Amino acid sequence: MSLRRVIVELPDRPGSLGQVTTLLGRLGVDIRQMRVLSRDGAVARDEFVVSVPGAVIDRSLPALLEEIQGVRVLAIAPTDADSGIASAIVGA
């Protein structure tokens, strides 16, 4: 399993975050940490530290997340620890 830091932009409405977390769970991705970076009533930016179960899911994760209507992956990067979420906000 590899650890990844993922930042997504999604519609700021009820259920959007649930769609993202449901997909991650169905893929066997373990959410270690999650933080809302920003929200303005139209869009939200959320950051996850996740443990990805294999290379195929790792490579296809951005495309699979972006199949959810309104979701954009802003960043995905390896991380070596899940002891703290990065403090930097990635701009769109």
C-alpha positions as CSV (number, residue, x, y, z in Angstrom):
1,M,0.0,0.0,0.0
2,S,1.2,3.5,-0.8
3,L,0.3,6.7,0.9
4,R,-0.9,9.6,-1.2
5,R,-2.0,13.1,-0.5
6,V,-5.0,14.0,-2.7
7,I,-6.6,17.4,-3.1
8,V,-10.0,17.5,-4.8
9,E,-12.4,20.3,-5.7
10,L,-16.0,19.3,-5.6
11,P,-19.4,21.0,-5.5
12,D,-20.2,22.6,-2.2
13,R,-23.5,20.8,-1.7
14,P,-24.8,18.0,0.5
15,G,-23.7,14.6,-0.7
16,S,-20.7,15.6,-2.7
17,L,-18.1,14.6,-0.1
18,G,-20.1,11.4,0.5
19,Q,-19.8,10.5,-3.2
20,V,-16.0,10.9,-3.0
21,T,-15.6,8.9,0.2
22,T,-18.0,6.1,-1.0
23,L,-15.9,5.7,-4.2
24,L,-12.7,5.6,-2.2
25,G,-14.2,2.9,0.0
26,R,-15.4,0.8,-2.9
27,L,-11.9,0.9,-4.4
28,G,-10.4,-0.3,-1.1
29,V,-8.7,3.0,-0.5
30,D,-8.2,3.7,3.3
31,I,-8.8,7.3,4.3
32,R,-6.2,8.1,7.0
33,Q,-7.0,11.8,7.3
34,M,-9.3,14.4,5.7
35,R,-9.6,18.1,5.9
36,V,-11.7,20.8,4.3
37,L,-9.3,23.4,2.9
38,S,-11.9,25.9,1.7
39,R,-15.5,26.3,0.7
40,D,-17.4,29.3,-0.8
41,G,-20.9,28.0,-1.3
42,A,-20.2,26.9,-4.9
43,V,-17.1,24.7,-4.6
44,A,-15.1,23.1,-1.8
45,R,-11.5,22.0,-1.7
46,D,-10.8,18.9,0.4
47,E,-7.5,17.2,1.2
48,F,-7.1,13.5,2.0
49,V,-4.2,11.4,3.1
50,V,-5.1,7.9,1.8
51,S,-3.5,4.5,1.6
52,V,-4.0,3.1,-1.9
53,P,-4.1,-0.7,-2.1
54,G,-2.3,-1.3,-5.4
55,A,-0.6,0.1,-8.5
56,V,-3.6,-0.2,-10.8
57,I,-5.8,1.8,-8.4
58,D,-2.9,4.2,-7.7
59,R,-2.6,5.0,-11.5
60,S,-6.3,5.3,-12.1
61,L,-7.4,7.1,-9.0
62,P,-7.5,10.6,-10.5
63,A,-9.6,9.5,-13.5
64,L,-12.0,7.5,-11.3
65,L,-12.5,10.5,-8.9
66,E,-13.1,12.8,-11.8
67,E,-15.9,10.5,-13.1
68,I,-18.0,12.0,-10.2
69,Q,-19.9,14.9,-11.6
70,G,-18.2,18.2,-10.6
71,V,-15.1,16.7,-9.0
72,R,-11.6,17.7,-10.1
73,V,-8.4,16.4,-8.8
74,L,-6.1,19.3,-8.1
75,A,-3.1,17.4,-6.8
76,I,-2.1,13.9,-6.0
77,A,1.4,13.2,-4.5
78,P,3.2,10.6,-2.6
79,T,3.6,11.2,1.1
80,D,5.7,9.2,3.5
81,A,3.7,9.7,6.7
82,D,0.1,10.3,7.7
83,S,1.0,12.1,10.9
84,G,-0.1,15.4,9.6
85,I,-1.9,17.0,6.7
86,A,0.1,19.5,4.7
87,S,-0.7,23.0,5.5
88,A,-0.4,24.4,1.9
89,I,-3.5,25.0,0.0
90,V,-3.2,24.2,-3.7
91,G,-4.9,26.9,-5.9
92,A,-7.1,25.9,-8.7
